Amino acid sequence: MASATDTAKQSRKRRMVGYFGLLALASLIWSAQGTAVKFLDRQMGPFAITFAPFYITTLLFVPLLIRKRRQRPDAVHPTWDDWGKFTLAGVGGQVLAQLGMTWGISKSLASNGAVLNLMIPVMTAVLASFMLREKLTVLRIAALAIGLIGVLLMSVQDLRESSFLEMKYIAGNGLILVGCFGSSFYNTYCKGLLRRFQEIEILIFSYITASVASLPLLIWVEPFHWSVFWAFDWKSWAAFAFLAILMYGASMLFFFAALEHLDVTVASVSLYLVPIFGVLLATVLLGERLSTLAMAGSGIVLAATILIVKYDTSY
């Protein structure tokens, strides 16, 4: 007969598997972002592609926020200090991440962006150790390192095509790194806000501040006309809906639902799944061949994920 300790361990493992299932779903959605952007760049500029779906997501989220808070009479009402934190999360996180990535890749190479994105889990782990006092255990460092090795094997072609030190790409590469930092900062900083607010509240409040802050920038740099939608074909509409509903909406809800129960360092390991899903989508949807290195790298990344799920005993 199983002891109480064994039952508790099995329950913890089931919860961990469930949380990583949510993270895997989020990674699957994020892996398709590049494909969606390609369908939209025929009619829209990079700033509009980034922020127009983001605004739609924010508007769709507001009724959900109102409903959730009405169901919780004891919900905390944000103070001015809280709004300052949401603004920092929205501007220093979302705006910086989305703008840095989009603008940076437009001034650099897609291969540079793919390689530099590998820094996000590492940056996140370092920030979490300073900002949240999370422990960088040997197991977590090993999982991050193993995952990084696996993704590097999958990124051999990107490494061959990358040009980090060419002067014409320096500015773009710098912006991509700024975007990576923004993404890492957002994930880490929002984890600290979970002490007072639910994940859905943090997500929507930060989206509202990010939308307000980015709208003048969009109008100034790349004036957007809603008439552009008349030029959309069904692929463009599908891509726009994907970004608004799944990319900025569902994926972030999945990620935050898991983040409420996991350390940021642990959750960041799942980000290495993004290139795995990207390769699989390219194989299934575009008919690209899956190379031996890609298969080996995928196996190594999955091993790193299993290592965390099975042996991390922090929960």
C-alpha positions in Angstrom: 0.0 0.0 0.0 1.4 3.4 -1.0 2.5 5.6 1.8 1.4 9.2 2.3 4.8 10.4 1.1 4.6 8.3 -2.1 1.1 9.6 -2.8 2.3 13.2 -2.3 5.2 12.6 -4.7 2.9 11.1 -7.4 0.5 14.0 -7.0 3.3 16.5 -7.4 4.6 14.8 -10.5 1.1 14.8 -12.0 0.8 18.5 -11.3 4.2 19.2 -12.8 3.3 17.2 -16.0 0.1 19.3 -16.2 1.9 22.6 -15.8 4.5 21.6 -18.4 1.6 20.6 -20.7 0.3 24.2 -20.5 3.8 25.5 -21.2 4.1 23.1 -24.2 0.9 24.4 -25.6 2.2 28.0 -25.2 5.4 27.1 -26.9 3.5 25.4 -29.8 1.6 28.6 -30.4 4.7 30.8 -30.1 6.5 28.6 -32.7 4.0 29.6 -35.3 4.4 33.4 -34.9 6.9 33.7 -37.7 4.6 32.0 -40.2 1.7 34.3 -39.2 3.9 37.4 -39.6 4.9 36.3 -43.1 1.3 36.2 -44.2 0.7 39.7 -42.9 3.9 41.6 -44.1 2.4 41.9 -47.6 -0.2 44.4 -46.3 1.2 45.7 -43.0 4.4 47.1 -41.7 6.3 45.6 -38.7 4.9 48.0 -36.1 1.3 47.5 -37.2 1.8 43.7 -37.3 3.1 43.8 -33.8 0.6 46.2 -32.1 -2.7 46.0 -34.1 -3.5 42.4 -33.0 -2.2 43.3 -29.5 -4.8 46.0 -29.2 -7.6 43.6 -30.3 -6.4 41.1 -27.7 -6.6 43.8 -25.0 -10.1 44.8 -26.0 -11.2 41.2 -26.0 -9.7 40.6 -22.6 -11.3 43.6 -20.8 -14.8 42.0 -20.6 -13.2 38.8 -19.2 -11.4 40.9 -16.6 -14.6 42.6 -15.5 -16.4 39.3 -15.3 -13.6 37.6 -13.2 -13.4 40.5 -10.8 -17.2 40.6 -10.3 -17.0 36.9 -9.4 -14.5 37.8 -6.7 -15.9 40.4 -4.2 -12.6 40.3 -2.3 -10.5 41.1 -5.4 -7.8 43.6 -4.7 -8.3 47.1 -6.2 -5.2 48.3 -7.9 -3.6 51.3 -6.2 -1.5 54.0 -7.9 1.6 52.0 -6.9 0.1 48.9 -8.5 -0.6 50.7 -11.7 3.0 51.9 -11.7 4.1 48.2 -11.5 1.7 47.2 -14.3 3.1 50.1 -16.4 6.6 48.9 -15.8 5.6 45.3 -16.7 3.7 46.5 -19.8 6.3 49.0 -21.1 9.5 47.5 -19.8 8.2 44.0 -20.7 5.7 43.7 -23.5 6.4 46.9 -25.5 10.2 46.4 -25.2 9.9 42.7 -26.1 7.6 43.0 -29.1 9.2 46.2 -30.5 12.7 45.0 -30.0 12.1 41.7 -31.8 10.1 43.1 -34.7 12.3 46.2 -35.3 15.5 44.3 -34.7 14.8 41.5 -37.2 13.8 44.1 -39.8 17.4 45.6 -39.4 19.2 42.2 -39.1 18.8 38.6 -40.3 16.1 36.1 -39.3 19.0 33.7 -38.5 20.5 36.2 -36.1 17.1 36.5 -34.3 16.7 32.8 -34.1 20.1 32.3 -32.4 19.9 35.4 -30.1 16.4 34.2 -28.9 18.2 31.3 -27.3 19.4 33.8 -24.6 15.8 34.2 -23.2 15.8 31.2 -20.9 19.3 32.0 -19.6 18.5 35.7 -19.1 15.2 34.7 -17.3 17.1 32.4 -15.0 19.6 35.1 -14.1 16.9 37.7 -13.5 14.9 35.3 -11.4 17.8 34.6 -9.1 18.3 38.4 -8.5 14.7 39.7 -8.6 12.9 36.7 -7.0 15.7 35.1 -5.1 15.0 31.8 -6.9 17.7 29.1 -6.4 19.9 28.3 -9.4 20.3 24.6 -8.3 22.7 22.3 -10.1 19.7 20.5 -11.6 18.2 23.7 -13.0 21.6 24.9 -14.4 22.1 21.4 -16.0 18.6 21.5 -17.6 19.2 24.9 -19.0 22.6 23.9 -20.4 21.4 20.6 -21.9 18.4 22.4 -23.4 20.7 25.1 -24.9 23.0 22.4 -26.4 20.0 20.7 -28.0 18.6 23.9 -29.5 22.1 24.8 -30.8 22.2 21.5 -32.6 18.9 22.3 -34.2 20.1 25.8 -35.1 23.2 24.8 -37.1 21.9 26.3 -40.3 21.0 29.5 -38.5 24.5 29.6 -37.0 26.0 29.2 -40.4 23.9 32.0 -41.9 24.2 34.4 -38.9 26.4 37.5 -39.1 26.7 38.9 -35.7 29.6 41.2 -36.1 28.8 42.8 -39.5 28.4 46.6 -38.8 25.2 46.8 -40.8 23.6 44.3 -38.5 24.9 45.6 -35.2 21.9 47.9 -34.5 19.4 45.2 -35.4 21.2 42.6 -33.2 21.2 45.1 -30.3 17.5 45.6 -30.7 16.9 41.8 -30.7 18.8 41.5 -27.5 16.7 44.3 -26.0 13.6 42.4 -27.1 15.0 39.2 -25.4 15.6 41.2 -22.2 12.1 42.6 -22.3 10.6 39.1 -22.6 12.7 37.8 -19.8 12.0 40.8 -17.6 8.2 40.5 -18.2 8.1 36.9 -17.2 10.2 37.4 -14.1 8.6 40.7 -12.9 5.0 39.5 -13.4 5.8 36.4 -11.2 6.4 38.8 -8.3 3.0 40.4 -8.9 1.2 37.1 -8.4 1.3 37.7 -4.6 -1.4 40.3 -4.9 -3.2 39.6 -8.1 -4.4 36.6 -10.2 -2.6 35.8 -13.4 -5.5 37.0 -15.6 -5.5 40.4 -13.8 -1.7 40.9 -14.2 -1.9 39.9 -17.8 -4.7 42.3 -18.7 -3.6 45.2 -16.6 -0.2 45.1 -18.1 -1.7 44.8 -21.6 -3.8 47.9 -21.0 -0.7 49.9 -20.0 1.3 48.5 -22.9 -1.4 49.4 -25.4 -1.7 53.0 -24.0 2.1 53.5 -24.2 2.6 52.0 -27.6 -0.3 53.6 -29.5 1.4 57.1 -29.8 4.5 55.3 -31.1 2.6 53.4 -33.7 0.8 56.6 -34.9 4.2 58.5 -35.1 6.4 55.8 -36.7 4.0 53.9 -38.8 0.5 55.4 -39.2 -2.0 52.6 -39.4 -5.2 52.8 -41.5 -8.0 50.3 -40.7 -8.8 50.2 -44.5 -5.8 47.8 -44.9 -8.2 45.0 -43.8 -10.0 45.3 -47.0 -6.9 44.0 -48.8 -6.8 40.9 -46.6 -7.3 37.5 -48.1 -8.3 34.5 -46.0 -4.7 33.6 -45.1 -4.1 37.2 -43.8 -7.3 37.1 -41.8 -6.3 33.7 -40.3 -2.9 35.0 -39.4 -4.3 38.1 -37.8 -6.8 36.1 -35.8 -4.0 33.7 -34.8 -1.9 36.6 -33.4 -4.8 38.3 -31.6 -6.6 35.2 -30.2 -3.9 32.6 -29.7 -0.5 34.3 -29.8 -1.2 37.3 -27.5 -4.3 35.7 -25.8 -4.4 31.9 -25.2 -0.7 31.3 -25.1 -0.1 33.9 -22.4 -3.0 32.6 -20.3 -1.5 29.1 -20.5 2.0 30.4 -19.6 0.7 32.5 -16.6 -1.5 29.6 -15.3 1.7 27.4 -15.1 3.9 30.3 -13.9 1.6 30.7 -10.8 2.8 27.3 -9.6 6.4 27.1 -10.9 9.5 29.1 -10.5 10.4 31.3 -13.4 13.7 29.4 -13.9 11.8 26.1 -14.2 9.2 27.5 -16.6 11.9 29.1 -18.8 13.2 25.6 -19.7 10.0 25.1 -21.7 11.0 27.9 -24.0 13.5 25.6 -25.6 10.5 23.7 -27.0 9.6 26.6 -29.3 12.2 25.6 -32.0 11.2 22.0 -31.7 7.6 22.8 -32.6 8.9 25.3 -35.3 10.8 22.5 -37.0 7.9 20.1 -36.7 5.5 22.7 -38.2 7.9 23.3 -41.1 8.1 19.6 -41.7 4.3 19.0 -41.6 3.0 22.2 -43.2 5.9 23.1 -45.6 7.2 19.7 -46.4 10.7 20.4 -45.2 12.9 17.5 -44.3 13.8 16.8 -40.7 17.6 16.6 -40.5 19.5 14.1 -38.3 20.8 17.1 -36.2 17.3 18.5 -35.8 16.1 15.1 -34.5 19.1 14.7 -32.2 18.6 18.3 -30.9 14.9 17.7 -30.3 15.7 14.6 -28.3 18.2 16.5 -26.1 15.7 19.3 -25.4 13.0 16.9 -24.5 15.5 15.2 -22.1 16.2 18.5 -20.4 12.5 19.1 -20.0 11.9 15.6 -18.5 14.9 16.1 -16.2 13.1 19.1 -14.6 9.7 17.6 -14.5 10.9 14.3 -12.9 13.6 15.4 -10.5 13.0 19.0 -9.5 11.8 18.7 -5.9 11.1 22.4 -5.2 7.3 21.9 -5.2 
